[in-house]
Amino acid sequence: MKSLLFCSQAVAPVMLAQGGGAIVHLSSVAARVNQLSGTGYAVYGALKAGVDVLTRSMAEEWGPTVRVNAVRSGRIDSGEGPPGSTVPERMAVRLALTALGRMGAVDDIAHVVAFLCKRRRSLRYRRRLGRRWRQ
């Protein structure tokens, strides 16, 4: 959380001075919905909720010159996670909770981040991409 704050604070003045830019934070559906229990999930969800609040605050403060967005993803197959998160029984529960019946891929998130960074997407100011589109 501190790295996200300090990095954003470091680049925002440069973006404001040059007349524009984009900052994209990575959040999680765990910020709003804790569907699974286990070691580390409460802290993870609380930190991602903090990312959402910080993103909204920065968007209000620096926008529309600097576009600040967060990508709130579900479970991503990155090979990492809290202890026990790859236990087959837990994986089956997670997959049953996803709309596509599969975990997302790292490339799925990368494409959304690239989309948000493009200058022609400047009208997406203060919008969240995640489970639901907000217009």
C-alpha positions as CSV (number, residue, x, y, z in Angstrom):
1,M,0.0,0.0,0.0
2,K,2.8,2.4,0.8
3,S,4.6,1.7,-2.5
4,L,1.4,2.5,-4.4
5,L,1.0,5.7,-2.5
6,F,4.6,6.9,-2.8
7,C,4.9,5.9,-6.5
8,S,1.7,7.7,-7.4
9,Q,2.7,10.8,-5.4
10,A,6.1,10.8,-7.2
11,V,4.7,10.7,-10.8
12,A,1.6,12.9,-10.4
13,P,3.4,16.2,-10.3
14,V,5.2,15.3,-13.5
15,M,2.0,14.3,-15.2
16,L,0.2,17.4,-14.0
17,A,3.0,19.6,-15.3
18,Q,3.0,17.9,-18.7
19,G,-0.8,18.2,-19.0
20,G,-1.8,14.6,-18.6
21,G,-1.1,11.0,-17.8
22,A,-2.6,7.8,-16.5
23,I,-2.1,5.9,-13.2
24,V,-3.5,2.4,-12.9
25,H,-3.7,0.6,-9.6
26,L,-4.3,-3.1,-9.1
27,S,-7.2,-4.0,-6.8
28,S,-9.3,-7.1,-6.2
29,V,-12.9,-8.2,-5.8
30,A,-11.7,-9.2,-2.3
31,A,-12.0,-5.4,-1.5
32,R,-15.8,-5.8,-1.5
33,V,-16.6,-9.5,-1.3
34,N,-14.7,-12.0,0.9
35,Q,-16.0,-15.2,-0.5
36,L,-13.3,-17.5,1.1
37,S,-11.8,-17.7,4.5
38,G,-8.3,-18.6,5.4
39,T,-5.0,-17.2,6.6
40,G,-4.2,-13.9,5.0
41,Y,-7.6,-13.2,3.3
42,A,-8.9,-10.6,5.8
43,V,-5.7,-8.5,5.6
44,Y,-5.6,-8.9,1.8
45,G,-9.2,-7.7,1.4
46,A,-8.7,-4.8,3.8
47,L,-5.6,-3.6,1.9
48,K,-7.3,-3.9,-1.5
49,A,-10.3,-1.8,-0.1
50,G,-7.6,0.7,0.8
51,V,-6.4,0.7,-2.8
52,D,-9.9,1.4,-4.0
53,V,-10.3,4.4,-1.6
54,L,-6.9,5.8,-2.4
55,T,-7.6,5.5,-6.1
56,R,-10.9,7.3,-5.8
57,S,-9.3,10.1,-3.8
58,M,-6.4,10.5,-6.2
59,A,-8.9,10.6,-9.1
60,E,-10.8,13.4,-7.4
61,E,-7.6,15.3,-6.6
62,W,-5.7,15.0,-9.9
63,G,-8.4,14.4,-12.4
64,P,-9.3,15.0,-15.1
65,T,-5.7,15.9,-16.0
66,V,-4.3,12.7,-14.6
67,R,-6.6,9.7,-15.1
68,V,-6.5,7.4,-12.0
69,N,-8.1,4.0,-12.2
70,A,-8.0,0.7,-10.5
71,V,-8.5,-2.7,-12.1
72,R,-10.4,-4.9,-9.7
73,S,-9.8,-8.5,-10.8
74,G,-10.9,-11.8,-9.5
75,R,-8.6,-14.8,-9.0
76,I,-5.7,-14.7,-11.4
77,D,-3.6,-17.7,-12.2
78,S,-0.2,-16.2,-11.3
79,G,1.2,-19.1,-9.4
80,E,1.1,-17.1,-6.2
81,G,-1.4,-16.7,-3.3
82,P,-2.0,-17.1,0.4
83,P,-0.9,-20.4,2.0
84,G,-3.3,-23.2,1.0
85,S,-4.8,-21.2,-1.9
86,T,-3.9,-23.9,-4.4
87,V,-5.5,-26.8,-2.5
88,P,-7.7,-28.6,-5.0
89,E,-10.9,-28.3,-2.9
90,R,-10.4,-24.5,-2.5
91,M,-9.7,-24.2,-6.2
92,A,-12.9,-26.0,-7.1
93,V,-14.9,-23.5,-4.9
94,R,-13.2,-20.5,-6.5
95,L,-13.8,-21.8,-10.0
96,A,-17.5,-22.3,-9.2
97,L,-17.8,-18.7,-8.1
98,T,-16.4,-17.3,-11.4
99,A,-18.6,-16.4,-14.3
100,L,-16.4,-18.1,-16.9
101,G,-15.6,-21.2,-14.8
102,R,-11.9,-20.4,-15.0
103,M,-9.3,-18.2,-13.4
104,G,-8.2,-15.1,-15.2
105,A,-4.8,-14.9,-16.8
106,V,-2.1,-12.3,-16.2
107,D,-2.5,-11.2,-19.9
108,D,-6.2,-10.5,-19.2
109,I,-5.2,-7.9,-16.6
110,A,-2.3,-6.5,-18.8
111,H,-4.8,-5.8,-21.6
112,V,-7.1,-3.9,-19.4
113,V,-4.2,-1.8,-17.9
114,A,-3.0,-1.0,-21.5
115,F,-6.6,0.0,-22.4
116,L,-6.8,2.4,-19.5
117,C,-3.4,4.0,-20.3
118,K,-4.2,4.9,-23.8
119,R,-4.8,8.7,-24.2
120,R,-8.0,8.2,-26.3
121,R,-9.6,6.5,-23.3
122,S,-9.6,9.7,-21.3
123,L,-13.4,9.6,-20.9
124,R,-13.1,6.7,-18.6
125,Y,-12.2,9.1,-15.8
126,R,-13.3,7.8,-12.3
127,R,-14.8,4.5,-13.5
128,R,-14.1,1.1,-12.2
129,L,-13.6,-2.0,-14.4
130,G,-14.4,-5.2,-12.6
131,R,-17.4,-7.4,-12.2
132,R,-19.8,-4.6,-13.0
133,W,-19.4,-1.7,-15.4
134,R,-20.4,1.6,-13.9
135,Q,-21.4,4.3,-16.4
